[in-house]
Amino acid sequence: MVQKKLQRFAEIETFPNVLIYPENMQGNWNGFFKNNNPLTLELACGKGEYAVGLGRLYANRNFIGIDLKGNRIWVGAKTALEEGLGNVAFIRSHIDKVTNYFAKDEVDEIWITFPDPQLRNSKMKKRLTHPRYLRLYQQFLKPEGIVHLKTDSPNLYFFTRMIIDLYGLALVEDNDNVYGSASIPQDLTIQTHYEKMDIAGKNTVHHIAFKLNKPLPVEKETALKEKFIEENDHLT
């Protein structure tokens, strides 16, 4: 297993669609993809199922998956290369460094798909929809850009809903049972490795989409934490 990981780490360094802690990429992604198409990010992409899946669906858009674990990125990057998906790329990096790679208003859309929900309240700030991270996304997401969360964690779903309400963010879509809907948009039919595993054991998937159209003052975070613990601490 260790040997396989090391081999994959070595291979992604040769992949033209993988950048490792890249420098001087802010504002230069149109040049990388050789077009002016809209740019979508998949954060904490794992094996890149969403970046690749969306790339298959939308040839006229560009997609970048970001994750730290190179052995997982290898899977999505290898698939994209084999299928000739020139509109799909990957960055190996910590998510909290994401502002190093994109310029103001350079990104059109963000997908956060089945991230670690960080269920312990002491780890609340590690949730990828916490205001701490949303402020980072605001630095490069277009004013009308949309953030999507797809998760099987009711805890993370309600936490994100609470943030949207507390800060007055524009809610675009709210579905607490994606597969219970009469019809499912193509974007939501893509399944990640973790979704297929059904870690929560409930087979219920939530999707919420919103805009970062308002300031996110730090002083509101205390109220967010207290209210969430009070109302939703029983959720898992």
Secondary structure as UniProt FT lines:
FT   HELIX           2..12
FT   TURN            13..14
FT   TURN            16..17
FT   STRAND          18..20
FT   TURN            26..27
FT   HELIX           29..33
FT   STRAND          39..43
FT   TURN            46..48
FT   HELIX           49..57
FT   TURN            59..60
FT   STRAND          62..67
FT   HELIX           70..82
FT   TURN            83..84
FT   TURN            86..87
FT   STRAND          88..92
FT   HELIX           95..100
FT   TURN            104..105
FT   STRAND          107..113
FT   HELIX           121..126
FT   TURN            128..129
FT   HELIX           131..138
FT   TURN            139..140
FT   STRAND          141..151
FT   HELIX           154..167
FT   STRAND          171..175
FT   HELIX           178..180
FT   HELIX           186..189
FT   HELIX           193..197
FT   TURN            198..200
FT   STRAND          206..211
FT   HELIX           218..220
FT   HELIX           221..232
FT   TURN            233..234
//
